[in-house]
């Protein structure tokens, strides 16, 4: 089974990093430049949170804030579920579903920030392994329909 480590190893080193003091306007420009939906907020090499399009819409626009005067640290998400490098893709899918989030923060064995797992990362895993996913689902349907219990 594929793990968080496998996912992170397959991704390019992140370039979507901003400081907590970055203005939202500048963060939005960077989101556009890197063509991603989130930025990793780091301060002196330490993970602080994520800034996403959702943070912008909910914490800036809907609250009447101004992008050119609001720093990312005032509107970013700091509480996201944490997964470990050894956790499986299935574990990640369950964590996202239970927490109703699109992002998981990955930590190494020492509890240090290792990266971000996104819903898109998990979808890529399902697509890449679709034969296993769909064959398994078909087999499960067959078992349920036939009344066999294993």
C-alpha positions in Angstrom: 0.0 0.0 0.0 1.3 3.5 -0.9 2.2 5.8 2.0 2.5 9.5 2.7 6.3 9.1 2.2 5.7 7.7 -1.3 3.4 10.6 -2.1 5.8 13.3 -0.8 8.8 11.6 -2.6 6.9 11.8 -5.9 6.2 15.5 -5.6 8.6 18.3 -6.5 10.2 20.2 -3.7 7.7 22.9 -2.7 8.2 26.4 -4.1 4.8 27.6 -2.8 6.2 29.0 0.5 5.5 32.4 2.0 6.2 34.2 5.2 3.4 34.9 7.7 4.0 38.6 7.2 3.3 38.4 3.4 0.4 40.5 2.4 -2.6 38.6 1.1 -2.4 40.4 -2.2 1.1 39.2 -2.7 0.2 35.7 -1.6 -2.6 35.6 -4.2 -0.2 36.7 -6.9 2.1 33.8 -5.9 -0.8 31.4 -5.9 -1.5 32.5 -9.5 2.2 32.1 -10.4 2.6 28.6 -9.0 -0.9 27.5 -10.2 -1.8 25.9 -6.9 -4.6 26.3 -4.4 -2.5 26.7 -1.3 0.7 28.2 0.0 2.8 26.8 2.9 3.4 29.5 5.5 6.9 29.2 7.0 8.7 31.4 9.5 12.5 30.9 9.8 12.2 27.4 8.4 9.3 26.4 10.7 5.8 25.5 9.5 3.2 28.0 10.7 0.1 27.1 8.6 -1.5 27.1 5.1 -3.0 29.9 3.1 -5.5 28.8 0.6 -8.1 30.2 -1.8 -10.7 29.2 0.8 -9.0 31.2 3.5 -9.1 34.2 1.1 -12.8 33.9 0.4 -13.8 33.2 4.0 -11.4 35.2 6.0 -10.7 38.2 3.8 -13.6 38.8 1.3 -16.5 37.8 3.5 -15.1 39.6 6.5 -14.5 42.8 4.6 -10.7 42.8 5.0 -8.4 44.3 2.4 -5.9 42.1 0.5 -3.3 44.9 0.3 -3.2 45.5 4.0 -3.9 42.1 5.6 -1.0 39.7 6.4 -1.4 36.0 5.7 -0.8 35.2 9.4 -4.2 36.8 10.2 -6.2 34.7 7.8 -4.3 31.4 7.3 -5.4 28.0 8.5 -3.3 26.7 11.4 -5.3 23.7 12.6 -5.2 20.8 10.0 -5.1 17.1 10.6 -1.6 15.6 10.9 -0.4 12.4 9.3 2.8 10.5 9.6 5.1 9.4 6.7 4.2 5.8 7.3 0.4 6.4 7.1 -1.3 4.9 4.1 -3.3 6.6 1.3 -6.4 5.0 2.7 -5.7 6.5 6.1 -5.3 9.9 4.5 -8.5 9.6 2.6 -10.3 8.7 5.9 -8.7 11.6 7.7 -9.7 14.1 5.0 -13.2 12.8 4.9 -13.6 12.8 8.7 -12.2 16.3 9.1 -13.8 17.7 5.9 -10.5 19.1 4.6 -8.6 19.2 1.4 -5.1 19.2 3.0 -3.2 17.1 5.5 0.1 18.1 7.2 2.7 15.4 7.1 5.2 15.0 10.0 8.3 12.9 10.1 9.1 10.5 12.9 10.5 13.3 15.0 7.3 15.4 14.6 8.9 17.8 12.1 7.0 19.2 9.1 7.6 17.0 6.1 5.1 18.3 3.6 1.5 18.7 2.6 -0.8 15.9 1.2 -3.7 17.3 -0.8 -6.9 15.8 -2.1 -5.4 15.9 -5.6 -2.4 13.8 -4.4 -4.8 11.2 -3.2 -6.9 11.3 -6.4 -3.7 10.8 -8.5 -3.0 7.7 -6.4 -6.4 6.3 -7.0 -6.2 7.0 -10.8 -2.7 5.5 -11.0 -3.9 2.4 -9.3 -7.4 2.3 -10.8 -7.3 -1.3 -11.7 -6.9 -2.3 -8.1 -9.5 0.2 -6.9 -12.1 -0.7 -9.5 -11.5 -4.4 -9.5 -11.8 -4.4 -5.7 -15.1 -2.5 -5.9 -16.4 -4.8 -8.6 -15.5 -7.8 -6.5 -17.1 -6.4 -3.4 -20.4 -5.7 -5.4 -20.3 -9.2 -6.7 -19.9 -10.6 -3.2 -22.7 -8.5 -1.8 -25.0 -9.5 -4.7 -24.2 -13.2 -4.5 -24.8 -13.3 -0.8 -21.4 -14.8 -0.1 -19.7 -13.5 3.1 -16.0 -13.8 3.5 
